[in-house]
């Protein structure tokens, strides 16, 4: 879970500095766990109360199965 939070914080920092976080597979654990967990990032646009907002999602995936997901709203899609 700590890795997921670190990726969320990094993505928010990229957005706050005017960018959009990268998407796709971003990391895999190297001996920290017995399983082979990879992390994926994605950005989706959602409409909340008529306003488009970007949601940044980080998923921990173990052998093709999402075992943990965390997300946060970044802000307007017209940053």
For each residue, the residues with C-beta under 8 A, 3 or more apart:
1: 4 5 60 68 70
2: 5 6
3: 6 7 27 29 39 60
4: 1 7 8 39 58 60 68 70
5: 1 2 8 9 70
6: 2 3 9 10
7: 3 4 10 11 26 27 39 41 58
8: 4 5 11 12 56 58 70 71 72
9: 5 6 12 13
10: 6 7 13 14 21
11: 7 8 14 15 21 41 56 58 72 74
12: 8 9 15 16 56 72 74
13: 9 10 16 17
14: 10 11 17 19 20 21 22
15: 11 12 18 19 20 21 54 56 74 75 79
16: 12 13
17: 13 14
18: 15 79
19: 14 15
20: 14 15 43 54
21: 10 11 14 15 41 43 56 74
22: 14 26 41
23: 40 41 42 43
24: 40 41
25: 28 38 39 40
26: 7 22 39 40 41
27: 3 7 38 39
28: 25 36 37 38 39
29: 3 32 33 35 36 37 38
30:
31:
32: 29
33: 29 37
34:
35: 29 62 63
36: 28 29 62 63
37: 28 29 33 60 61 62 67
38: 25 27 28 29 60 61
39: 3 4 7 25 26 27 28 58 59 60 61
40: 23 24 25 26 58 59 61
41: 7 11 21 22 23 24 26 56 57 58 59
42: 23 56 57 59
43: 20 21 23 54 55 56 57 74
44: 54 55 57
45: 52 53 54 55 77
46: 52 53 54 55 73
47: 50 51 52 53
48: 51 53 73
49:
50: 47
51: 47 48 76
52: 45 46 47 76 77 78
53: 45 46 47 48 73 74 75 76 77
54: 15 20 43 44 45 46 73 74 75 76 77 79
55: 43 44 45 46 71 72 73 74
56: 8 11 12 15 21 41 42 43 71 72 73 74
57: 41 42 43 44 69 70 71
58: 4 7 8 11 39 40 41 69 70 71
59: 39 40 41 42 66 68 69
60: 1 3 4 37 38 39 66 67 68 69
61: 37 38 39 40 64 65 66 67
62: 35 36 37 65 67
63: 35 36
64: 61
65: 61 62
66: 59 60 61 69
67: 37 60 61 62
68: 1 4 59 60
69: 57 58 59 60 66
70: 1 4 5 8 57 58
71: 8 55 56 57 58
72: 8 11 12 55 56
73: 46 48 53 54 55 56
74: 11 12 15 21 43 53 54 55 56 79
75: 15 53 54 79
76: 51 52 53 54 79
77: 45 52 53 54
78: 52
79: 15 18 54 74 75 76
